[in-house]
Amino acid sequence: MDGSDESLTLQLEAAEERLRVVLGLTDSIVFEFDAEGRYLAVLTRTEGLLAMPREQMLGRTLTEVLGPQVAAPFMERIQRVLATKQPDRFEYSLDVPGGRRWFSADGMLVPQRESVAFLVRDVTRQKTLELNLEQADRLAALGTLAAGVAHEVSNPLGYITSNLNFIAEGLAEVRQALDGEVGPEARERLRGSLKECAEALDEARQGTARIRDVVGDLKVFARGEDASSLVGPTDVRRALEASINMAMPELRHRARLIRNLEEVPTARGNESRLGQVFLNLLLNAAQAIPEGAPGDHSVEVRSRAEGGNVVVEIRDTGMGIPAENLARIFDPFFSTKPVGVGTGLGLSICHGIITAMQGQLTVESTVGKGSCFRVLLPAASGNEDSRHSG
């Protein structure tokens, strides 16, 4: 080793020692990976946030250490950073000795080396707060929908009860007839009764199916999934259809619903949270339109594939948003609604959810003509041909 090589080695060792000192003041971790996802370096103050002891990680691949599910987004980012030479960021969750934790990872190219370094921070406390706010927003939306949902359930429940009573009376008549002698006229009457009972039973089944669908939509929307599946394959159409079904009681008295749903690929996202976004946007569209003249207004829902992305647009003919408010529309606690209507968190939470899914949420609006909210999500890798018709 000549003098210049020795000097460079000493400089690198000194730089690494300074990095260790800095990391010792934080809970951050630095990982370095080669193109195959093999651990080249692990720098941290404590091993409590590592999946296994540091010395056991070095030289192993991400899949060997974390398993294929957690390793997949890491590998995707490694390849992307190596190809584009641009930084990238994502979030993931991991079971460590102290329990399940949430992490934010910033990946960047290591100069003069074919490797990628990730600065990883523990964001469990922040993520817990975000999840609590999202759950509160779900409950607020459910509160808005409560009367409509009750109506959606009570209608089929009413005719189920009525039909079951009718069936019970018809069966009682059949039993009574069977206890005595049955003549030709009575037999024909009984056949008619049994046919009516069968029709009533079929209507009751339809009613129970409707209640099951309403409850299913509520369960998909209300369940609080952790965001480990924020970038998993998601059926956008199913999330959109469930949200439309839930929003219809609020929409039907204000506007006509127009569906223009094209075939789209599976997207990277989370169905429950995506449903929360769509429902929030549909309720906002409804509330921007006055009640009483549904024939004069419309809410249009569009979906399409666009350049490797899935795009969903929700356009209304409501009052619109003034230009001075558009820049703040996604700010927490900012609301154009009257006091007592909404929390001012809905659109901010929607923006955070879509951003966490590596997507975009934008808005265009004209006062007096209406607004259009646009959700753009990356198509799931390898699923561009897995399409769902609208």
C-alpha positions as a Markdown table, in Angstrom:
| # | Residue | x | y | z |
|---|---|---|---|---|
| 1 | Met | 0.0 | 0.0 | 0.0 |
| 2 | Asp | 1.5 | 3.3 | -1.0 |
| 3 | Gly | 1.3 | 6.6 | 1.0 |
| 4 | Ser | -1.7 | 7.9 | -0.9 |
| 5 | Asp | -3.7 | 4.7 | -0.4 |
| 6 | Glu | -2.8 | 4.7 | 3.3 |
| 7 | Ser | -3.8 | 8.3 | 3.6 |
| 8 | Leu | -7.2 | 7.6 | 1.9 |
| 9 | Thr | -7.8 | 4.7 | 4.2 |
| 10 | Leu | -7.1 | 6.8 | 7.3 |
| 11 | Gln | -9.4 | 9.5 | 6.0 |
| 12 | Leu | -12.2 | 7.0 | 5.5 |
| 13 | Glu | -11.7 | 5.5 | 8.9 |
| 14 | Ala | -11.8 | 9.0 | 10.4 |
| 15 | Ala | -15.0 | 9.8 | 8.5 |
| 16 | Glu | -16.6 | 6.6 | 9.6 |
| 17 | Glu | -15.7 | 7.3 | 13.2 |
| 18 | Arg | -17.2 | 10.8 | 13.0 |
| 19 | Leu | -20.4 | 9.3 | 11.5 |
| 20 | Arg | -20.5 | 6.8 | 14.4 |
| 21 | Val | -20.3 | 9.7 | 16.9 |
| 22 | Val | -23.1 | 11.6 | 15.1 |
| 23 | Leu | -25.3 | 8.5 | 15.0 |
| 24 | Gly | -24.5 | 8.0 | 18.7 |
| 25 | Leu | -26.5 | 11.2 | 19.4 |
| 26 | Thr | -29.6 | 9.9 | 17.5 |
| 27 | Asp | -31.7 | 6.8 | 17.0 |
| 28 | Ser | -30.8 | 6.7 | 13.3 |
| 29 | Ile | -29.2 | 3.7 | 11.5 |
| 30 | Val | -27.1 | 3.7 | 8.4 |
| 31 | Phe | -27.1 | 0.6 | 6.1 |
| 32 | Glu | -25.0 | 0.2 | 3.0 |
| 33 | Phe | -26.0 | -2.4 | 0.3 |
| 34 | Asp | -24.6 | -3.6 | -2.9 |
| 35 | Ala | -26.7 | -4.1 | -6.0 |
| 36 | Glu | -27.7 | -7.6 | -4.8 |
| 37 | Gly | -29.0 | -6.2 | -1.5 |
| 38 | Arg | -26.1 | -7.6 | 0.5 |
| 39 | Tyr | -25.3 | -5.7 | 3.8 |
| 40 | Leu | -21.9 | -4.0 | 3.3 |
| 41 | Ala | -22.1 | -1.8 | 6.5 |
| 42 | Val | -24.4 | -1.3 | 9.5 |
| 43 | Leu | -23.8 | 1.8 | 11.6 |
| 44 | Thr | -26.0 | 2.3 | 14.7 |
| 45 | Arg | -25.7 | 3.4 | 18.3 |
| 46 | Thr | -27.8 | 0.5 | 19.6 |
| 47 | Glu | -28.7 | -2.9 | 18.1 |
| 48 | Gly | -32.1 | -2.8 | 19.7 |
| 49 | Leu | -33.7 | -1.6 | 16.5 |
| 50 | Leu | -32.0 | -4.2 | 14.3 |
| 51 | Ala | -33.7 | -7.4 | 13.1 |
| 52 | Met | -30.6 | -9.3 | 14.3 |
| 53 | Pro | -27.2 | -8.5 | 15.8 |
| 54 | Arg | -25.0 | -6.4 | 13.5 |
| 55 | Glu | -22.2 | -8.9 | 13.0 |
| 56 | Gln | -24.8 | -11.5 | 11.8 |
| 57 | Met | -26.2 | -9.1 | 9.2 |
| 58 | Leu | -22.9 | -8.2 | 7.4 |
| 59 | Gly | -22.4 | -10.2 | 4.3 |
| 60 | Arg | -26.0 | -11.5 | 4.2 |
| 61 | Thr | -28.8 | -10.4 | 1.8 |
| 62 | Leu | -31.9 | -8.4 | 2.7 |
| 63 | Thr | -34.1 | -11.4 | 2.0 |
| 64 | Glu | -32.0 | -13.6 | 4.4 |
| 65 | Val | -32.2 | -11.0 | 7.2 |
| 66 | Leu | -35.7 | -9.4 | 6.8 |
| 67 | Gly | -37.6 | -12.0 | 4.7 |
| 68 | Pro | -39.0 | -11.4 | 1.2 |
| 69 | Gln | -41.9 | -9.2 | 2.1 |
| 70 | Val | -39.9 | -6.5 | 3.8 |
| 71 | Ala | -36.9 | -6.9 | 1.5 |
| 72 | Ala | -38.9 | -6.3 | -1.7 |
| 73 | Pro | -39.4 | -2.5 | -1.3 |
| 74 | Phe | -35.7 | -2.1 | -0.2 |
| 75 | Met | -34.5 | -4.0 | -3.3 |
| 76 | Glu | -36.8 | -1.9 | -5.5 |
| 77 | Arg | -35.4 | 1.3 | -4.1 |
| 78 | Ile | -31.8 | 0.0 | -4.4 |
| 79 | Gln | -32.3 | -0.7 | -8.1 |
| 80 | Arg | -34.0 | 2.7 | -8.6 |
| 81 | Val | -31.3 | 4.7 | -6.9 |
| 82 | Leu | -28.6 | 2.8 | -8.8 |
| 83 | Ala | -30.4 | 3.4 | -12.1 |
| 84 | Thr | -31.5 | 7.1 | -11.6 |
| 85 | Lys | -28.7 | 8.2 | -9.3 |
| 86 | Gln | -31.4 | 10.1 | -7.4 |
| 87 | Pro | -32.4 | 9.8 | -3.7 |
| 88 | Asp | -35.5 | 7.9 | -2.8 |
| 89 | Arg | -37.6 | 7.6 | 0.4 |
| 90 | Phe | -40.1 | 5.0 | 1.8 |
| 91 | Glu | -41.5 | 3.7 | 5.0 |
| 92 | Tyr | -41.7 | 0.2 | 6.4 |
| 93 | Ser | -42.5 | -1.7 | 9.6 |
| 94 | Leu | -40.4 | -4.4 | 11.2 |
| 95 | Asp | -40.6 | -6.7 | 14.2 |
| 96 | Val | -37.5 | -6.1 | 16.4 |
| 97 | Pro | -36.7 | -7.4 | 19.9 |
| 98 | Gly | -38.7 | -4.6 | 21.5 |
| 99 | Gly | -41.8 | -5.1 | 19.4 |
| 100 | Arg | -43.1 | -3.8 | 16.1 |
| 101 | Arg | -41.6 | -0.5 | 15.0 |
| 102 | Trp | -42.0 | 2.0 | 12.1 |
| 103 | Phe | -39.1 | 3.3 | 10.1 |
| 104 | Ser | -38.5 | 6.0 | 7.4 |
| 105 | Ala | -35.6 | 5.1 | 5.0 |
| 106 | Asp | -33.8 | 7.6 | 2.8 |
| 107 | Gly | -31.7 | 5.9 | 0.1 |
| 108 | Met | -28.8 | 7.6 | -1.7 |
| 109 | Leu | -26.0 | 6.6 | -4.0 |
| 110 | Val | -22.6 | 6.2 | -2.4 |
| 111 | Pro | -20.1 | 8.2 | -4.5 |
| 112 | Gln | -17.5 | 6.2 | -6.4 |
| 113 | Arg | -19.0 | 2.9 | -5.3 |
| 114 | Glu | -21.7 | 0.7 | -6.8 |
| 115 | Ser | -23.7 | 0.7 | -3.6 |
| 116 | Val | -26.6 | 2.5 | -1.9 |
| 117 | Ala | -26.7 | 3.8 | 1.6 |
| 118 | Phe | -30.0 | 4.2 | 3.6 |
| 119 | Leu | -30.4 | 6.6 | 6.5 |
| 120 | Val | -33.1 | 4.9 | 8.6 |
| 121 | Arg | -35.0 | 6.7 | 11.4 |
| 122 | Asp | -37.4 | 5.3 | 13.9 |
| 123 | Val | -40.8 | 7.1 | 13.3 |
| 124 | Thr | -43.0 | 4.9 | 15.5 |
| 125 | Arg | -44.3 | 7.7 | 17.7 |
| 126 | Gln | -45.1 | 9.9 | 14.7 |
| 127 | Lys | -46.8 | 7.0 | 12.8 |
| 128 | Thr | -48.9 | 6.0 | 15.9 |
| 129 | Leu | -50.2 | 9.6 | 16.0 |
| 130 | Glu | -51.0 | 9.6 | 12.3 |
| 131 | Leu | -52.8 | 6.3 | 12.6 |
| 132 | Asn | -54.9 | 7.7 | 15.5 |
| 133 | Leu | -55.8 | 10.8 | 13.4 |
| 134 | Glu | -56.7 | 8.6 | 10.5 |
| 135 | Gln | -59.0 | 6.5 | 12.7 |
| 136 | Ala | -60.6 | 9.7 | 14.1 |
| 137 | Asp | -61.2 | 10.9 | 10.5 |
| 138 | Arg | -62.8 | 7.5 | 9.7 |
| 139 | Leu | -65.1 | 7.8 | 12.7 |
| 140 | Ala | -66.0 | 11.4 | 11.7 |
| 141 | Ala | -66.9 | 10.2 | 8.2 |
| 142 | Leu | -69.0 | 7.4 | 9.6 |
| 143 | Gly | -70.8 | 9.9 | 11.8 |
| 144 | Thr | -71.7 | 11.9 | 8.7 |
| 145 | Leu | -73.0 | 8.7 | 7.0 |
| 146 | Ala | -74.8 | 7.3 | 10.1 |
| 147 | Ala | -78.3 | 8.3 | 9.0 |
| 148 | Gly | -77.8 | 7.1 | 5.4 |
| 149 | Val | -76.3 | 3.8 | 6.5 |
| 150 | Ala | -79.1 | 3.2 | 9.0 |
| 151 | His | -81.6 | 3.8 | 6.2 |
| 152 | Glu | -79.7 | 1.4 | 3.9 |
| 153 | Val | -79.9 | -1.3 | 6.5 |
| 154 | Ser | -83.4 | -0.6 | 7.8 |
| 155 | Asn | -85.1 | -0.8 | 4.4 |
| 156 | Pro | -84.1 | -4.4 | 3.6 |
| 157 | Leu | -84.5 | -5.3 | 7.3 |
| 158 | Gly | -88.1 | -4.1 | 7.1 |
| 159 | Tyr | -89.1 | -6.3 | 4.2 |
| 160 | Ile | -87.1 | -9.2 | 5.5 |
| 161 | Thr | -89.1 | -9.1 | 8.7 |
| 162 | Ser | -92.4 | -8.7 | 6.7 |
| 163 | Asn | -91.5 | -11.6 | 4.4 |
| 164 | Leu | -90.5 | -13.9 | 7.2 |
| 165 | Asn | -93.9 | -13.2 | 8.9 |
| 166 | Phe | -95.7 | -14.0 | 5.7 |
| 167 | Ile | -93.7 | -17.2 | 5.3 |
| 168 | Ala | -94.5 | -18.2 | 8.8 |
| 169 | Glu | -98.2 | -17.7 | 8.2 |
| 170 | Gly | -98.1 | -19.6 | 4.9 |
| 171 | Leu | -96.3 | -22.6 | 6.6 |
| 172 | Ala | -98.8 | -22.6 | 9.4 |
| 173 | Glu | -101.6 | -22.9 | 6.8 |
| 174 | Val | -99.8 | -25.8 | 5.1 |
| 175 | Arg | -99.3 | -27.6 | 8.4 |
| 176 | Gln | -103.0 | -27.1 | 9.3 |
| 177 | Ala | -104.0 | -28.5 | 5.9 |
| 178 | Leu | -101.7 | -31.5 | 6.2 |
| 179 | Asp | -103.4 | -32.4 | 9.5 |
| 180 | Gly | -106.7 | -32.8 | 7.8 |
| 181 | Glu | -108.0 | -34.1 | 4.5 |
| 182 | Val | -106.7 | -32.2 | 1.5 |
| 183 | Gly | -109.0 | -32.0 | -1.5 |
| 184 | Pro | -108.1 | -30.8 | -5.0 |
| 185 | Glu | -109.1 | -27.2 | -4.4 |
| 186 | Ala | -107.2 | -27.0 | -1.1 |
| 187 | Arg | -104.2 | -28.7 | -2.7 |
| 188 | Glu | -104.2 | -26.0 | -5.5 |
| 189 | Arg | -104.5 | -23.2 | -2.9 |
| 190 | Leu | -101.5 | -24.7 | -1.0 |
| 191 | Arg | -99.4 | -24.8 | -4.1 |
| 192 | Gly | -100.1 | -21.1 | -4.5 |
| 193 | Ser | -99.2 | -20.4 | -0.9 |
| 194 | Leu | -95.9 | -22.3 | -1.2 |
| 195 | Lys | -95.1 | -20.4 | -4.4 |
| 196 | Glu | -95.7 | -17.1 | -2.6 |
| 197 | Cys | -93.6 | -18.3 | 0.3 |
| 198 | Ala | -90.7 | -19.1 | -2.1 |
| 199 | Glu | -90.9 | -15.7 | -3.6 |
| 200 | Ala | -90.9 | -14.0 | -0.2 |
| 201 | Leu | -88.0 | -16.2 | 0.8 |
| 202 | Asp | -86.1 | -15.0 | -2.3 |
| 203 | Glu | -86.8 | -11.4 | -1.5 |
| 204 | Ala | -85.6 | -12.0 | 2.1 |
| 205 | Arg | -82.3 | -13.5 | 0.7 |
| 206 | Gln | -81.8 | -10.4 | -1.5 |
| 207 | Gly | -82.4 | -8.2 | 1.6 |
| 208 | Thr | -79.8 | -10.1 | 3.7 |
| 209 | Ala | -77.3 | -9.8 | 0.7 |
| 210 | Arg | -77.8 | -6.1 | 0.7 |
| 211 | Ile | -77.2 | -5.8 | 4.4 |
| 212 | Arg | -74.2 | -8.0 | 4.1 |
| 213 | Asp | -72.8 | -5.7 | 1.4 |
| 214 | Val | -73.4 | -2.6 | 3.5 |
| 215 | Val | -71.7 | -4.2 | 6.5 |
| 216 | Gly | -68.8 | -5.4 | 4.4 |
| 217 | Asp | -68.2 | -1.9 | 3.0 |
| 218 | Leu | -68.2 | -0.5 | 6.5 |
| 219 | Lys | -65.7 | -3.2 | 7.7 |
| 220 | Val | -63.3 | -2.5 | 4.8 |
| 221 | Phe | -63.5 | 1.2 | 5.5 |
| 222 | Ala | -63.4 | 1.2 | 9.3 |
| 223 | Arg | -60.7 | -1.4 | 10.0 |
| 224 | Gly | -57.4 | 0.1 | 11.0 |
| 225 | Glu | -54.7 | -1.8 | 9.1 |
| 226 | Asp | -51.1 | -1.0 | 9.8 |
| 227 | Ala | -49.3 | 0.6 | 6.9 |
| 228 | Ser | -47.0 | -2.4 | 6.2 |
| 229 | Ser | -49.3 | -2.9 | 3.2 |
| 230 | Leu | -49.3 | 0.7 | 2.1 |
| 231 | Val | -47.4 | -0.2 | -1.1 |
| 232 | Gly | -48.9 | -3.7 | -1.6 |
| 233 | Pro | -51.0 | -4.6 | -4.7 |
| 234 | Thr | -54.4 | -3.0 | -4.3 |
| 235 | Asp | -57.7 | -3.3 | -6.3 |
| 236 | Val | -58.5 | 0.3 | -6.9 |
| 237 | Arg | -61.9 | -0.5 | -8.4 |
| 238 | Arg | -63.0 | -2.4 | -5.3 |
| 239 | Ala | -62.0 | 0.4 | -3.0 |
| 240 | Leu | -63.8 | 2.9 | -5.3 |
| 241 | Glu | -67.0 | 0.9 | -5.5 |
| 242 | Ala | -67.2 | 0.4 | -1.8 |
| 243 | Ser | -66.7 | 4.1 | -1.2 |
| 244 | Ile | -69.4 | 5.0 | -3.8 |
| 245 | Asn | -71.8 | 2.6 | -2.1 |
| 246 | Met | -71.2 | 4.2 | 1.2 |
| 247 | Ala | -71.5 | 7.7 | -0.1 |
| 248 | Met | -74.7 | 7.2 | -2.1 |
| 249 | Pro | -77.1 | 8.1 | 0.8 |
| 250 | Glu | -75.3 | 11.5 | 1.0 |
| 251 | Leu | -75.1 | 11.9 | -2.8 |
| 252 | Arg | -78.5 | 10.9 | -4.1 |
| 253 | His | -80.3 | 14.0 | -2.7 |
| 254 | Arg | -77.7 | 16.4 | -4.1 |
| 255 | Ala | -76.5 | 15.2 | -7.5 |
| 256 | Arg | -76.5 | 12.5 | -10.2 |
| 257 | Leu | -73.6 | 10.1 | -10.0 |
| 258 | Ile | -71.8 | 9.6 | -13.3 |
| 259 | Arg | -69.4 | 6.6 | -13.6 |
| 260 | Asn | -66.7 | 6.5 | -16.2 |
| 261 | Leu | -64.5 | 3.7 | -14.9 |
| 262 | Glu | -62.0 | 2.3 | -17.4 |
| 263 | Glu | -59.9 | -0.8 | -16.9 |
| 264 | Val | -56.9 | -0.1 | -14.6 |
| 265 | Pro | -54.0 | -2.1 | -13.4 |
| 266 | Thr | -53.6 | -3.1 | -9.7 |
| 267 | Ala | -52.0 | -0.2 | -7.9 |
| 268 | Arg | -49.5 | 0.1 | -5.1 |
| 269 | Gly | -51.5 | 1.0 | -2.0 |
| 270 | Asn | -53.7 | -0.1 | 0.8 |
| 271 | Glu | -57.4 | -0.8 | 0.1 |
| 272 | Ser | -58.8 | 0.3 | 3.5 |
| 273 | Arg | -56.9 | 3.6 | 3.4 |
| 274 | Leu | -57.6 | 4.2 | -0.3 |
| 275 | Gly | -61.3 | 3.7 | 0.5 |
| 276 | Gln | -61.0 | 6.3 | 3.2 |
| 277 | Val | -59.5 | 8.8 | 0.7 |
| 278 | Phe | -62.2 | 8.1 | -1.9 |
| 279 | Leu | -65.0 | 8.3 | 0.6 |
| 280 | Asn | -63.7 | 11.6 | 2.0 |
| 281 | Leu | -63.5 | 13.1 | -1.5 |
| 282 | Leu | -67.0 | 11.9 | -2.4 |
| 283 | Leu | -68.4 | 13.3 | 0.8 |
| 284 | Asn | -66.6 | 16.6 | 0.1 |
| 285 | Ala | -68.1 | 16.7 | -3.4 |
| 286 | Ala | -71.6 | 16.0 | -2.0 |
| 287 | Gln | -71.3 | 18.7 | 0.7 |
| 288 | Ala | -70.2 | 21.2 | -2.0 |
| 289 | Ile | -73.6 | 20.9 | -3.6 |
| 290 | Pro | -76.9 | 22.1 | -2.0 |
| 291 | Glu | -79.7 | 19.6 | -1.3 |
| 292 | Gly | -82.9 | 19.5 | -3.3 |
| 293 | Ala | -82.0 | 19.7 | -6.9 |
| 294 | Pro | -80.1 | 16.5 | -7.8 |
| 295 | Gly | -81.1 | 16.8 | -11.5 |
| 296 | Asp | -79.2 | 20.1 | -11.8 |
| 297 | His | -75.9 | 18.8 | -10.4 |
| 298 | Ser | -73.5 | 15.9 | -10.9 |
| 299 | Val | -70.6 | 14.1 | -9.3 |
| 300 | Glu | -68.5 | 12.3 | -11.9 |
| 301 | Val | -66.1 | 9.5 | -10.9 |
| 302 | Arg | -63.4 | 8.6 | -13.5 |
| 303 | Ser | -60.7 | 6.0 | -13.5 |
| 304 | Arg | -58.0 | 5.3 | -16.1 |
| 305 | Ala | -54.5 | 4.0 | -16.7 |
| 306 | Glu | -52.0 | 6.6 | -17.6 |
| 307 | Gly | -48.3 | 6.0 | -18.2 |
| 308 | Gly | -47.7 | 3.3 | -15.6 |
| 309 | Asn | -50.0 | 5.0 | -13.1 |
| 310 | Val | -53.6 | 4.6 | -12.0 |
| 311 | Val | -55.6 | 7.9 | -12.1 |
| 312 | Val | -58.9 | 8.4 | -10.3 |
| 313 | Glu | -60.8 | 11.7 | -10.6 |
| 314 | Ile | -63.8 | 12.9 | -8.6 |
| 315 | Arg | -65.4 | 16.0 | -10.2 |
| 316 | Asp | -68.4 | 17.9 | -8.8 |
| 317 | Thr | -70.5 | 20.8 | -10.0 |
| 318 | Gly | -70.6 | 22.4 | -6.6 |
| 319 | Met | -69.7 | 25.8 | -5.3 |
| 320 | Gly | -65.9 | 25.5 | -6.0 |
| 321 | Ile | -62.9 | 26.7 | -4.0 |
| 322 | Pro | -61.7 | 30.3 | -4.1 |
| 323 | Ala | -58.2 | 30.6 | -5.6 |
| 324 | Glu | -56.7 | 32.0 | -2.3 |
| 325 | Asn | -57.8 | 28.8 | -0.5 |
| 326 | Leu | -56.4 | 26.3 | -3.0 |
| 327 | Ala | -52.8 | 26.6 | -1.7 |
| 328 | Arg | -54.0 | 25.7 | 1.8 |
| 329 | Ile | -56.6 | 23.1 | 1.0 |
| 330 | Phe | -54.4 | 20.2 | 2.2 |
| 331 | Asp | -53.1 | 22.0 | 5.4 |
| 332 | Pro | -54.1 | 20.4 | 8.7 |
| 333 | Phe | -57.2 | 22.0 | 10.3 |
| 334 | Phe | -57.9 | 24.3 | 7.3 |
| 335 | Ser | -61.5 | 24.0 | 6.3 |
| 336 | Thr | -63.9 | 26.0 | 4.1 |
| 337 | Lys | -66.9 | 24.3 | 5.7 |
| 338 | Pro | -69.1 | 26.0 | 8.4 |
| 339 | Val | -68.0 | 25.7 | 12.0 |
| 340 | Gly | -69.0 | 22.3 | 13.4 |
| 341 | Val | -68.9 | 20.6 | 10.1 |
| 342 | Gly | -65.8 | 18.5 | 9.7 |
| 343 | Thr | -62.5 | 18.6 | 11.6 |
| 344 | Gly | -60.4 | 20.3 | 8.9 |
| 345 | Leu | -58.2 | 17.2 | 8.9 |
| 346 | Gly | -59.9 | 15.1 | 6.2 |
| 347 | Leu | -58.0 | 16.5 | 3.1 |
| 348 | Ser | -54.7 | 16.7 | 5.0 |
| 349 | Ile | -55.0 | 13.0 | 6.1 |
| 350 | Cys | -56.0 | 12.1 | 2.5 |
| 351 | His | -52.9 | 13.9 | 1.2 |
| 352 | Gly | -50.7 | 12.1 | 3.7 |
| 353 | Ile | -52.1 | 8.7 | 2.8 |
| 354 | Ile | -51.6 | 9.1 | -0.9 |
| 355 | Thr | -48.1 | 10.5 | -0.4 |
| 356 | Ala | -47.2 | 7.6 | 1.7 |
| 357 | Met | -48.3 | 5.3 | -1.1 |
| 358 | Gln | -45.8 | 7.1 | -3.4 |
| 359 | Gly | -48.8 | 8.8 | -5.1 |
| 360 | Gln | -50.1 | 12.3 | -5.7 |
| 361 | Leu | -53.3 | 14.1 | -4.7 |
| 362 | Thr | -54.1 | 17.3 | -6.5 |
| 363 | Val | -57.1 | 19.6 | -7.0 |
| 364 | Glu | -58.4 | 22.0 | -9.6 |
| 365 | Ser | -61.4 | 24.3 | -8.9 |
| 366 | Thr | -63.4 | 27.2 | -10.2 |
| 367 | Val | -65.7 | 29.2 | -8.0 |
| 368 | Gly | -69.3 | 28.6 | -9.1 |
| 369 | Lys | -68.4 | 25.7 | -11.4 |
| 370 | Gly | -67.0 | 23.0 | -9.2 |
| 371 | Ser | -63.9 | 21.1 | -8.3 |
| 372 | Cys | -61.9 | 18.1 | -9.5 |
| 373 | Phe | -59.7 | 16.1 | -7.1 |
| 374 | Arg | -57.2 | 13.8 | -8.8 |
| 375 | Val | -55.5 | 10.8 | -7.2 |
| 376 | Leu | -52.5 | 9.3 | -9.0 |
| 377 | Leu | -51.0 | 6.0 | -7.8 |
| 378 | Pro | -48.1 | 4.0 | -9.3 |
| 379 | Ala | -49.2 | 0.7 | -10.8 |
| 380 | Ala | -48.0 | -2.3 | -8.8 |
| 381 | Ser | -44.8 | -3.9 | -10.2 |
| 382 | Gly | -45.6 | -6.8 | -12.5 |
| 383 | Asn | -49.3 | -6.2 | -12.5 |
| 384 | Glu | -49.7 | -3.9 | -15.5 |
| 385 | Asp | -51.7 | -6.6 | -17.2 |
| 386 | Ser | -53.8 | -7.5 | -14.2 |
| 387 | Arg | -56.7 | -5.2 | -15.1 |
| 388 | His | -60.1 | -4.7 | -13.6 |
| 389 | Ser | -63.0 | -3.4 | -15.7 |
| 390 | Gly | -65.3 | -0.7 | -14.5 |
